[in-house]
Structure formats: structure tokens, C-alpha cells
Amino acid sequence: MKKNLLGVIITVLLSIGIGFIIGRASTPLNTAFRRASRMSAGSLEDRKDALELMEKQRYAIDLALEKTRVEERRLIIAIALGKALTEHEMWNEAIKYLETAREILPGDYTANYYLGVSYSSLYNLETSLVEKAKLYDKAMGYIDTALKLRPDSADANYLKGILLFNNGESVTALEYFENILKRYPDDVEALLSVARIYFDWGELDQARNIYLRLENLIPPEHPKAATVRRNLEILHRTKGYE
């Protein structure tokens, strides 16, 4: 996962104006950013060197964030870093910045949602049942806060539905997927999730109807098209549909 850290930090911090955090003087951090930016465009060896250089400057990034006195700017920076790190699957790194954002503004939807994403992902990776339960509770707390802030958020409803489903609570999970479909009846991910639940329950006719709908809804080149075709084939073999 660390292989993406260089691009995330450089892209996010420079794009939102790292200059106003650390100044435009020739500081070690400024110099490191410029050198790492040049290196990252080179060979694989250059990118490796750039990553090592940036890793050595991590303390300065954290210090810069702490020293920024304007709360609105701190919030923007923390959320931008947390969101980017989450999208690069650097969950623990993301959590640190997102929790900083939440300390500044507890009612920020984006910070709570991406904390939910990060903790949900860690929950899925964890093997210890004790730790898994702790991660589940943390993820659910942040997701519930996000849903209180934006009850109609398709992303937050889907995230809660998936977390519930992965925890074996498919009955409750179905409610959240259906919340999405009330507003977005053609949402592919929600339809796939509902079909999976019906299949697991043995309600094969309902599952098949959804997959047939998806087959007509999405083009052949869609990333989920192969999944739909494969699941229809399984249903055909299972129940002998024509």
C-alpha cells in the first residue's frame, strides 16, 4: 500500500496549496517536495528514492498541519488527505487525518463517511474476532453519524448495508439497499446486493428477476456485466431456467 503514498501526498498537498501551510521559503520540506516531484516522474528506482525521501519528511507534514491556525484550512487539508488516502486503501493513514478533521468539525459528513469506509475496510481484513468486533462498532458509529447528517446519501446507505451484510445481518442490510433503490431504482451496486441477498435466502425467482433487469440495464462492457452473466448461469444450473 505504501507504494502509492508519494503520489497521494504530493498531489493532494500541492493541489490545495501547501505553500500557505509551510511558507514559500526554501525549507527542508519544500525542498523535499520539489525533489520528490521530479523523482516521481522518472524510473521505478527514482520513484522508490522519492518515496523514501517523502517518508523521511512525514513528521514535517504532520507538524505543518498542527501549526496551521486557521481551522477552515486545517479541515480542508485533513479531509483532502484522509479522502485520498482512503481511496488508495491506506486505511490507518487515512484515519489519522480524518479524525483530525472530525475534531475540528464533528458534524462534517465527509470526515464521518470516510472514517466509516476506513474502519469497515479494516474490519473486513481483520481475523481476530475481538478486534473485528471493535472495528465493527467504530465503523458503524461513524456511518450512523454520516447517515444522520445525510439520510438520503446513497454512499452511506450502501456502506451500512454492506457492513451489515458482511456481519451476517442481511435482513437489516436489505433495508438500506432498498433505501437507495427508492431514490435511484437503477443503482447497479444496490441491485446486485439485493439479488445476492435473495439468492442466499433461496428466493431464486426474485434474484433472477433482478439479474435479468441488470442484464438489460448495463452495457456488455460494464465492469459488473460479467458478474451478472455468471450469476444468471449459476441460477440456470441451480433451478433449470429456460
C-alpha positions in Angstrom: 0.0 0.0 0.0 2.8 2.4 0.8 3.8 2.4 -2.9 1.0 5.0 -3.5 1.9 7.3 -0.6 4.2 9.6 -2.6 1.6 10.4 -5.3 -1.1 10.9 -2.7 0.8 13.3 -0.5 2.4 15.3 -3.3 -0.8 15.6 -5.4 -3.1 16.5 -2.5 -0.9 18.9 -0.6 0.4 20.7 -3.6 -3.0 20.9 -5.3 -4.6 22.6 -2.2 -1.7 25.0 -1.7 0.9 23.5 0.6 2.6 27.0 0.4 0.1 28.6 2.8 1.0 25.9 5.4 4.7 25.8 5.4 5.5 29.1 3.6 7.3 29.7 0.4 10.8 29.9 1.8 13.4 27.3 1.0 12.6 24.9 3.9 13.7 21.3 4.1 10.1 20.2 3.5 9.7 22.5 0.4 13.0 21.1 -1.0 11.8 17.6 -0.3 8.6 18.1 -2.2 10.3 19.6 -5.2 12.9 16.8 -5.3 10.3 14.1 -4.8 8.1 15.6 -7.5 10.9 15.4 -10.0 11.9 11.9 -9.0 8.4 10.6 -9.1 8.2 11.2 -12.9 11.3 9.1 -13.5 12.2 5.4 -13.4 11.0 2.9 -10.9 14.2 3.4 -9.0 13.7 7.1 -9.0 10.1 6.6 -7.6 11.5 4.4 -4.9 14.0 7.0 -3.9 11.2 9.7 -3.9 9.1 7.6 -1.7 11.9 7.2 0.8 12.6 10.9 0.7 8.9 11.7 1.4 8.8 9.1 4.2 11.6 11.0 6.0 9.6 14.2 5.8 6.4 12.8 7.2 7.0 14.4 10.6 7.1 17.8 8.8 3.8 17.2 7.1 2.2 16.4 10.5 3.8 19.4 12.1 2.6 21.7 9.3 -0.9 20.5 9.9 -0.7 21.1 13.6 0.8 24.6 13.1 -1.9 25.8 10.8 -4.1 28.0 12.9 -6.9 28.7 10.5 -9.4 25.9 11.4 -11.2 26.0 8.0 -7.9 25.4 6.2 -6.9 22.7 8.6 -10.2 21.0 7.9 -9.8 21.2 4.2 -6.3 19.8 4.3 -7.2 16.9 6.8 -10.2 15.9 4.8 -8.4 16.0 1.4 -5.6 13.9 2.8 -7.9 11.5 4.5 -10.1 11.0 1.5 -7.2 10.5 -0.9 -5.5 8.0 1.4 -8.8 6.1 1.9 -9.2 5.9 -1.9 -5.7 4.5 -2.1 -6.6 1.9 0.6 -4.2 3.3 3.2 -6.8 2.9 5.9 -4.7 3.6 9.0 -3.0 6.6 7.5 -6.4 8.0 6.4 -7.9 7.6 9.9 -5.3 9.8 11.5 -6.2 12.8 9.2 -9.9 12.1 9.2 -10.0 12.1 13.0 -8.2 15.4 12.9 -10.9 16.7 10.6 -13.6 15.4 12.9 -12.0 17.0 15.9 -12.3 20.4 14.1 -15.9 19.8 12.9 -17.6 16.7 14.4 -20.6 17.2 12.1 -18.7 17.0 8.8 -20.3 14.4 6.6 -17.2 13.6 4.5 -15.0 13.0 7.5 -17.5 10.7 9.1 -18.3 8.8 5.9 -14.6 8.1 5.1 -13.9 7.1 8.7 -16.7 4.6 8.2 -15.1 3.4 5.0 -11.7 3.1 6.6 -12.9 1.2 9.6 -15.2 -1.0 7.5 -12.2 -2.0 5.4 -10.1 -2.8 8.4 -13.0 -4.8 9.8 -13.1 -6.9 6.6 -9.3 -7.5 6.8 -9.2 -8.4 10.5 -9.0 -12.0 11.6 -9.2 -11.6 15.3 -12.9 -11.8 16.4 -12.2 -9.5 19.3 -10.6 -6.8 17.2 -13.2 -7.4 14.4 -16.0 -6.5 16.9 -14.2 -3.3 17.9 -13.7 -2.2 14.3 -17.3 -3.0 13.5 -18.6 -0.8 16.3 -16.3 2.1 15.3 -17.3 1.8 11.6 -21.0 1.6 12.5 -20.7 4.7 14.7 -19.2 6.8 12.0 -21.6 5.5 9.4 -24.6 6.2 11.6 -23.4 9.8 12.1 -23.0 10.2 8.4 -26.5 9.0 7.8 -27.9 11.4 10.4 -26.2 14.2 8.5 -27.4 12.9 5.1 -30.1 10.3 5.4 -30.5 10.1 1.6 -26.8 9.5 0.9 -26.6 6.5 -1.4 -23.0 6.0 -0.5 -23.6 6.0 3.3 -26.7 3.7 2.9 -24.7 1.3 0.7 -21.8 1.3 3.1 -24.0 0.5 6.1 -25.8 -2.2 4.1 -22.5 -3.8 3.1 -21.2 -3.7 6.7 -24.4 -5.3 8.0 -24.4 -7.9 5.2 -20.7 -8.8 6.0 -21.7 -9.2 9.6 -24.4 -11.6 8.8 -27.3 -9.2 9.3 -28.8 -9.5 5.8 -32.4 -8.7 6.8 -31.4 -5.3 8.1 -28.9 -4.8 5.3 -31.7 -5.2 2.8 -33.5 -2.2 4.2 -30.5 0.1 3.4 -30.1 -1.2 -0.1 -33.8 -0.6 -0.6 -33.4 2.9 0.7 -31.1 3.6 -2.2 -33.4 2.0 -4.8 -36.3 4.1 -3.7 -34.4 7.2 -4.9 -32.2 5.5 -7.5 -34.0 2.5 -8.9 -31.2 1.7 -11.4 -28.4 1.8 -8.9 -26.3 -1.2 -10.0 -24.4 -1.9 -6.8 -27.6 -1.8 -4.7 -29.4 -4.1 -7.2 -26.5 -6.6 -7.1 -26.6 -6.6 -3.3 -30.3 -7.2 -3.2 -30.0 -10.0 -5.7 -27.3 -11.6 -3.6 -29.4 -11.5 -0.5 -32.4 -13.1 -2.3 -30.1 -15.8 -3.7 -28.7 -16.5 -0.2 -32.2 -16.8 1.1 -33.2 -19.2 -1.6 -35.6 -16.8 -3.2 -34.2 -17.6 -6.6 -37.0 -16.2 -8.8 -36.6 -12.8 -7.2 -32.8 -13.0 -7.6 -33.1 -14.0 -11.2 -35.6 -11.1 -12.0 -33.1 -8.6 -10.7 -30.2 -10.1 -12.6 -32.3 -10.1 -15.8 -33.1 -6.5 -15.2 -29.4 -5.7 -14.7 -28.6 -7.6 -17.9 -30.8 -5.2 -19.8 -29.7 -2.2 -17.7 -26.0 -2.3 -18.1 -23.9 -2.5 -21.3 -21.8 -5.6 -22.1 -18.6 -3.6 -21.4 -19.7 -2.6 -17.9 -17.4 -3.9 -15.1 -20.3 -5.8 -13.5 -21.7 -7.3 -16.7 -19.6 -10.5 -16.3 -20.8 -10.9 -12.7 -24.4 -10.6 -13.9 -23.9 -13.2 -16.6 -22.1 -15.6 -14.3 -24.8 -15.4 -11.6 -27.5 -16.0 -14.2 -25.7 -19.1 -15.4 -25.5 -20.3 -11.8 -29.2 -19.8 -11.3 -29.9 -21.6 -14.6 -27.9 -24.6 -13.4 -29.4 -24.4 -10.0 -33.1 -24.2 -10.9 -33.1 -25.2 -14.6 -34.5 -22.0 -16.0 -35.0 -21.9 -19.7 
